Amino acid sequence: MTATTLPSPRTARQIHWGKFFSRLLGYLVLTLGLSLTLLPFIMMILSSFKTNLETLRVPPTFWPENPTIDNYLRIFNDPDLPLLRFYANSAFVAIFNVVTTLFTSALIGYLFAKFEFRGKKLLFGWFLTMMMIPTQITMIPSYVILARLGLINSLWGLVIFSAVDAFGIFMIRQFCQTLPNELLDAARIDGASEWQIFLRIVIPQLGAPLATLGILAFMNNWNAYLWPMIVLQRLEVRTLPIILTWFNSTHTGQGGLVMAATVLIILPILIVFVFFQRWIVQGFTMSGIKG
Amino acid sequence: MSLGFARKRTSNGGLASAKSRFVASVTIPLLLYESLGVFILGWAFALMFFDYSPGRLGGPILGLGGSNPFVGLGNFIEMVKGTSVEANLFRISLKNTLIFAVVILPLNLAITLPLAWLLESIGSRFRALYRTIYFLPVLTSSVGVALIWMTMYDPQAGWINAIIRFFGGTPVSWLSDPRAGFANVSVAMWAVILAYLWQDYGYNMVIFIAALQGIPLELKEAAMIDGASPWQVFLRITIPLIRPTMLFVCVMTMLSSFQVFDIIQVMTNGDPGYQTQVLMLDIYKNAFRYQNMGWAAAESFVLFLIVMGVTLIQMRLLRTNWEY
């Protein structure tokens, strides 16, 4: 081991400058990455305020020449595009799915954490296996079932197969294992029924994991594309991402209009993110679920 | 009751039976629901051995048999050595999927790991802001991402060609030129890869940042005192300690890029000339456009095997546990 000697003032200053430059370089690289991340968003927003003629110009303009909110007005006033209805469709699917998966995750997670019953390990292993199976395997028979039940073009058909979420069950189970048994037993002795214990004592303790799971489920449903596209074939039942591709294909060459529609569909989720950032980042880090 | 079985035999028999009633009231609906899942899975498994189209009446059980004949391993044999259009397209799609995944992985790591490390080693004042912005594309709907990038790739009015023209280069029809390519990968493929990278890299960054924050500061400081340069610290301390995270990130990135669909379906729909046709897209088209569901089920089983293989490799590699 070598004894550390005090650096002379000169080398100390050199180290200081070296640190300064490497920090500066670091900030430059990070800011470059930042700009490349933000620029497409900025261009989207700027284009949405351009006239359609301006979006076709070569070379493209950066700032809108005559900023106009015409594109937005056209979208809001388009009788063929009942935007509120599509928002309502997306919101119904997302919120219904959040409520059902949160309820089933809490209930089943609690059951696996705090109760012993015959076949518990088997059931749990079953869940493990089901979680590994990707949706593209089950997509085809699920579609045929929906078609036979007449649930194509129904928002219920979209939500029926996703009422139980294996990852949510795992997460709640982990969390419930830390709940003290005394708390539950005390309530039992006081005469509370098992359902009362679950609803009044267990659920209030699960605030943090339920918030994380709920926001993740909301985002995944809001952005979902493949399965809604398969199930929802009639225009008026569609959710926002499918409407966006449809709108794009029916308005080719009208860049400003399409970008305005994109802004309207992307914006809600980005606002949600700004408010719930901590939960979202945490949830994504834990789950390994990709958007 | 066979399912409900309370663990503790309390002196109060009522409590135990209340518990088992509760267990039964949850597990019985759950079993029914999960049975539906198993039924669907079994059906999916059966489908791949048939030439099945939902438009044909078929046999009595699930429409299998009859005009939807049993073909055994026929679908898989056709995939390997068939000369039909579908078989060729399957092989093209498989190749494109592999190219996509294999190109994405190193590019993603080369961006995310250094950026995360920089962000972590730099002062904390702006860290949260940087991280927030890097994460924005992850949350953006893939359809939105695809449309934004389509305007940027536009051969005439797009920004990317504008920059190329500015530097005196020849503009490229990014999403539609079947002949142009770079490093044996077509430009259309590069275009969707770039858009996908842009959307996806924030996710891995957040995971790397979390892992880097978990490394105890004393380890780095001790190495610095012993005279290690920051570069040496990065190579000899940081990298080995986040190895499990790196493996996790690699596998997750591979898995999601094997299953890519949204961005490509919107941007190119497999064009030009099937150069961006990936497996999920091929499965989707076969199943829901051409109603060729038996074939599509067989294809999705192949995709499932690939995904499963990657996952199993991950489990083996991740078995090393690090402690510090």
Chai-1 contact restraints between the chains, C-beta under 6 A:
chainA,res_idxA,chainB,res_idxB,connection_type,confidence,min_distance_angstrom,max_distance_angstrom,comment,restraint_id
A,G26,B,L118,contact,1.0,0.0,6.0,A-B,restraint_1
A,G26,B,I122,contact,1.0,0.0,6.0,A-B,restraint_2
A,V29,B,L118,contact,1.0,0.0,6.0,A-B,restraint_3
A,L30,B,L118,contact,1.0,0.0,6.0,A-B,restraint_4
A,L30,B,Y130,contact,1.0,0.0,6.0,A-B,restraint_5
A,G33,B,L115,contact,1.0,0.0,6.0,A-B,restraint_6
A,L34,B,I133,contact,1.0,0.0,6.0,A-B,restraint_7
A,T37,B,I133,contact,1.0,0.0,6.0,A-B,restraint_8
A,T37,B,Y134,contact,1.0,0.0,6.0,A-B,restraint_9
A,P40,B,I148,contact,1.0,0.0,6.0,A-B,restraint_10
A,M44,B,I148,contact,1.0,0.0,6.0,A-B,restraint_11
A,L56,B,A157,contact,1.0,0.0,6.0,A-B,restraint_12
A,V58,B,Q156,contact,1.0,0.0,6.0,A-B,restraint_13
A,V58,B,A157,contact,1.0,0.0,6.0,A-B,restraint_14
A,P59,B,A162,contact,1.0,0.0,6.0,A-B,restraint_15
A,P60,B,A157,contact,1.0,0.0,6.0,A-B,restraint_16
A,P60,B,W159,contact,1.0,0.0,6.0,A-B,restraint_17
A,P60,B,A162,contact,1.0,0.0,6.0,A-B,restraint_18
A,L107,B,V26,contact,1.0,0.0,6.0,A-B,restraint_19
A,L111,B,V26,contact,1.0,0.0,6.0,A-B,restraint_20
A,F115,B,V23,contact,1.0,0.0,6.0,A-B,restraint_21
A,E116,B,R7,contact,1.0,0.0,6.0,A-B,restraint_22
A,F117,B,G4,contact,1.0,0.0,6.0,A-B,restraint_23
A,F117,B,F5,contact,1.0,0.0,6.0,A-B,restraint_24
A,F117,B,V23,contact,1.0,0.0,6.0,A-B,restraint_25
A,R118,B,F5,contact,1.0,0.0,6.0,A-B,restraint_26
A,M130,B,G37,contact,1.0,0.0,6.0,A-B,restraint_27
A,P134,B,V307,contact,1.0,0.0,6.0,A-B,restraint_28
A,Q136,B,S300,contact,1.0,0.0,6.0,A-B,restraint_29
A,I137,B,A44,contact,1.0,0.0,6.0,A-B,restraint_30
A,I137,B,S300,contact,1.0,0.0,6.0,A-B,restraint_31
A,I137,B,F304,contact,1.0,0.0,6.0,A-B,restraint_32
A,T138,B,I40,contact,1.0,0.0,6.0,A-B,restraint_33
A,T138,B,A44,contact,1.0,0.0,6.0,A-B,restraint_34
A,I140,B,A287,contact,1.0,0.0,6.0,A-B,restraint_35
A,I140,B,M293,contact,1.0,0.0,6.0,A-B,restraint_36
A,I140,B,A297,contact,1.0,0.0,6.0,A-B,restraint_37
A,P141,B,I40,contact,1.0,0.0,6.0,A-B,restraint_38
A,P141,B,W43,contact,1.0,0.0,6.0,A-B,restraint_39
A,P141,B,A44,contact,1.0,0.0,6.0,A-B,restraint_40
A,S142,B,I40,contact,1.0,0.0,6.0,A-B,restraint_41
A,V144,B,P54,contact,1.0,0.0,6.0,A-B,restraint_42
A,R188,B,L15,contact,1.0,0.0,6.0,A-B,restraint_43
A,E194,B,A18,contact,1.0,0.0,6.0,A-B,restraint_44
A,E194,B,F22,contact,1.0,0.0,6.0,A-B,restraint_45
A,N223,B,S141,contact,1.0,0.0,6.0,A-B,restraint_46
A,Y225,B,V143,contact,1.0,0.0,6.0,A-B,restraint_47
A,Y225,B,D262,contact,1.0,0.0,6.0,A-B,restraint_48
A,L226,B,F261,contact,1.0,0.0,6.0,A-B,restraint_49
A,I230,B,F288,contact,1.0,0.0,6.0,A-B,restraint_50
A,P241,B,S141,contact,1.0,0.0,6.0,A-B,restraint_51
A,P241,B,V143,contact,1.0,0.0,6.0,A-B,restraint_52
A,L244,B,V143,contact,1.0,0.0,6.0,A-B,restraint_53
A,T245,B,V143,contact,1.0,0.0,6.0,A-B,restraint_54
A,T245,B,V266,contact,1.0,0.0,6.0,A-B,restraint_55
A,N248,B,L147,contact,1.0,0.0,6.0,A-B,restraint_56
A,G255,B,T151,contact,1.0,0.0,6.0,A-B,restraint_57
A,T262,B,G144,contact,1.0,0.0,6.0,A-B,restraint_58
A,T262,B,L147,contact,1.0,0.0,6.0,A-B,restraint_59
A,I266,B,T140,contact,1.0,0.0,6.0,A-B,restraint_60
A,I266,B,G144,contact,1.0,0.0,6.0,A-B,restraint_61
A,I269,B,L139,contact,1.0,0.0,6.0,A-B,restraint_62
A,F273,B,L139,contact,1.0,0.0,6.0,A-B,restraint_63
A,V281,B,V206,contact,1.0,0.0,6.0,A-B,restraint_64
A,T285,B,V206,contact,1.0,0.0,6.0,A-B,restraint_65
A,T285,B,I207,contact,1.0,0.0,6.0,A-B,restraint_66
A,T285,B,A210,contact,1.0,0.0,6.0,A-B,restraint_67
A,G288,B,M252,contact,1.0,0.0,6.0,A-B,restraint_68
A,K290,B,S256,contact,1.0,0.0,6.0,A-B,restraint_69
A,G291,B,V138,contact,1.0,0.0,6.0,A-B,restraint_70
A,G291,B,L139,contact,1.0,0.0,6.0,A-B,restraint_71
